[in-house]
């Protein structure tokens, strides 16, 4: 019984430590463990535990979907989504259209690669509403990203429109790393016709550092007392 409790506390400690490690990670969503009590009927004449004993069982993680605070950077390709939605990204060279290499993220710290395409810091292509990479022309000049995702050159021409999608159940998304997710359950991404995108702004991590540090201390104490 004590071992089951210690194992659950250890797993919770790892989750809290990961939250704290990503307190400054753009677009990061914190997680917490889910616990339940597992009651087992004792088949013994030993009356120490009466008829049943209760074990601690941690059976999964729950993601905190709350929006993080916005941090103004002023950078052209720093983008943040206000409200629901995810940017759609894809590994370069893979087939377009929601394949296994498609990732969804709220971390909008983008840049332009050597081919003039809008990409994430990890090199994933940012997709447009027609599931194609967004190419920034060399003569585009100052780029403006409008609230609906339209990417416009200095002369007013539209060079692409950033795709933003939502899901019926965001908690079903599988975390690939701290800020990227994939849809493994088969649920379809629903395009948001008129998203709310802010340019020159990044969404900070939604981790509350003080709260997580307090939890870390309490878990350590509980682990020592088991």
C-alpha positions in Angstrom: 0.0 0.0 0.0 2.8 2.4 0.9 4.7 1.5 -2.2 1.6 2.3 -4.4 1.3 5.7 -2.7 5.0 6.4 -3.1 4.9 5.5 -6.8 2.0 7.8 -7.4 3.7 10.6 -5.5 6.9 10.1 -7.6 4.9 10.3 -10.8 3.2 13.5 -9.6 6.6 14.9 -8.7 7.9 14.3 -12.2 4.8 16.1 -13.7 5.3 19.1 -11.4 9.0 19.2 -12.1 8.2 19.2 -15.9 5.8 22.1 -15.3 8.4 24.1 -13.5 11.0 23.4 -16.2 8.6 24.9 -18.8 7.5 28.0 -16.8 9.2 30.2 -19.5 8.3 28.0 -22.5 6.1 29.9 -25.0 2.6 28.3 -25.4 3.2 25.6 -22.8 0.2 24.0 -21.1 0.7 22.6 -17.6 -0.4 19.1 -16.6 -1.6 17.4 -13.5 -2.0 13.7 -12.5 -5.3 12.0 -12.0 -5.7 9.7 -9.0 -8.2 7.1 -7.9 -8.6 4.6 -5.1 -8.3 0.9 -6.0 -10.0 -1.3 -3.5 -8.8 -4.9 -3.4 -10.5 -7.7 -1.5 -8.1 -9.7 0.7 -8.3 -13.5 0.4 -6.6 -14.3 3.7 -7.4 -15.1 7.3 -5.0 -12.3 8.3 -7.4 -9.7 9.9 -4.8 -6.9 9.9 -6.3 -5.3 6.8 -9.9 -6.5 7.5 -11.6 -7.6 4.3 -10.3 -5.1 1.8 -7.3 -2.8 1.3 -7.1 0.4 -0.7 -4.3 1.2 -3.1 -3.5 4.5 -4.8 -3.7 4.4 -8.5 -2.6 7.3 -10.9 -4.3 6.6 -14.2 -3.4 9.5 -16.4 -2.8 13.2 -16.9 -5.1 16.1 -17.3 -3.9 19.2 -19.3 -4.6 22.7 -18.1 -6.1 24.4 -21.2 -6.3 27.9 -19.7 -4.8 30.6 -21.9 -1.4 32.0 -20.8 -0.7 35.7 -20.4 0.3 37.7 -23.5 3.8 39.0 -23.8 4.5 41.9 -26.2 7.6 41.4 -28.3 7.1 43.6 -31.3 8.6 40.9 -33.6 7.0 40.5 -37.0 6.5 36.8 -36.9 5.6 36.4 -33.2 1.9 35.5 -33.2 -0.6 34.6 -30.5 -4.1 33.2 -30.7 -6.7 34.9 -28.6 -9.3 32.4 -27.4 -9.7 28.9 -28.9 -7.5 27.5 -31.6 -4.2 26.0 -32.7 -1.8 26.8 -35.4 -1.3 24.0 -37.9 2.3 22.9 -38.7 3.8 20.1 -40.7 7.2 18.5 -41.1 8.9 19.7 -44.3 8.6 17.2 -47.1 5.6 15.4 -45.8 2.2 15.2 -47.6 -0.2 18.0 -46.9 -3.5 17.6 -45.4 -3.6 16.4 -41.8 -1.3 13.4 -42.1 0.7 11.8 -39.2 3.4 14.5 -39.5 0.8 17.3 -38.8 1.3 19.1 -35.4 -0.9 21.6 -33.7 0.5 24.3 -31.4 -0.2 27.6 -29.7 3.5 28.5 -29.6 3.6 31.2 -32.3 7.3 32.1 -32.2 7.8 31.8 -36.0 10.6 32.7 -38.4 11.4 32.4 -42.1 13.7 29.7 -43.4 16.2 29.8 -46.2 13.5 29.1 -48.7 11.4 32.0 -47.6 8.8 29.8 -45.9 7.1 30.6 -42.5 8.3 28.0 -40.0 8.4 27.2 -36.3 11.7 27.5 -34.3 12.0 23.7 -34.8 11.7 24.0 -38.6 8.1 22.8 -39.0 6.2 24.5 -41.8 3.3 26.8 -40.8 0.3 25.9 -43.0 -2.1 28.2 -44.7 -5.9 27.7 -45.0 -5.3 25.6 -48.1 -2.9 23.3 -46.3 0.2 24.7 -48.1 3.3 26.3 -46.7 3.3 30.1 -46.6 6.0 31.6 -48.7 7.2 35.2 -47.9 8.4 36.9 -51.1 11.9 38.5 -51.0 10.4 41.8 -52.1 7.5 41.7 -49.6 8.9 44.4 -47.4 7.3 44.9 -44.0 4.9 42.0 -43.3 1.6 42.5 -41.6 -0.4 39.7 -40.1 -4.1 40.7 -39.7 -6.4 39.4 -37.0 -8.0 36.9 -39.3 -4.6 35.4 -40.2 -4.1 37.1 -43.6 -0.4 37.7 -44.2 0.1 40.9 -46.3 3.1 42.4 -47.9 4.0 46.1 -47.6 2.2 46.9 -51.0 -1.0 45.3 -49.7 -1.0 42.0 -51.5 -1.9 38.9 -49.6 0.8 36.2 -49.6 -1.1 33.7 -47.5 -3.6 33.1 -44.7 -2.5 31.3 -41.6 -4.7 28.3 -40.7 -6.2 28.1 -37.2 -8.2 25.1 -36.1 -10.1 23.9 -33.0 -11.1 20.5 -31.7 -14.3 19.1 -30.1 -12.2 17.7 -27.3 -8.8 19.3 -26.9 -7.9 16.9 -24.1 -7.8 14.0 -26.6 -4.8 15.7 -28.3 -1.6 13.7 -27.7 1.4 15.8 -26.6 4.4 15.3 -28.8 6.5 17.7 -26.7 5.7 20.6 -24.4 4.0 22.7 -27.0 3.2 20.5 -30.0 0.2 18.1 -30.2 -1.2 15.6 -32.7 -4.7 14.2 -33.1 -4.4 10.4 -32.6 -8.0 9.7 -31.8 -9.3 10.4 -35.3 -11.2 13.5 -34.4 -11.1 16.1 -37.2 -9.7 19.5 -36.9 -12.4 22.2 -37.4 -11.1 25.3 -39.2 -11.9 28.6 -37.5 -13.1 30.9 -40.3 -12.3 34.1 -38.5 -9.6 33.5 -35.8 -8.2 36.2 -33.5 -4.5 36.5 -34.1 -2.3 39.1 -32.5 1.0 40.1 -34.2 4.1 40.9 -32.2 2.8 39.0 -29.2 3.5 35.6 -27.7 1.4 33.5 -25.4 3.4 32.7 -22.3 3.3 29.4 -20.4 0.2 29.0 -18.2 2.3 27.5 -15.4 2.0 29.4 -12.0 5.5 29.1 -10.7 4.6 29.9 -7.0 1.7 27.3 -7.0 3.9 24.6 -8.6 6.8 25.3 -6.1 4.3 24.9 -3.2 3.1 21.6 -4.7 6.6 20.4 -5.1 7.4 21.0 -1.4 4.1 19.3 -0.3 4.8 16.3 -2.5 8.3 15.9 -1.1 7.0 16.1 2.4 4.2 13.6 1.7 6.7 11.2 0.0 9.0 11.3 3.1 6.0 10.6 5.4 4.8 7.5 3.6 
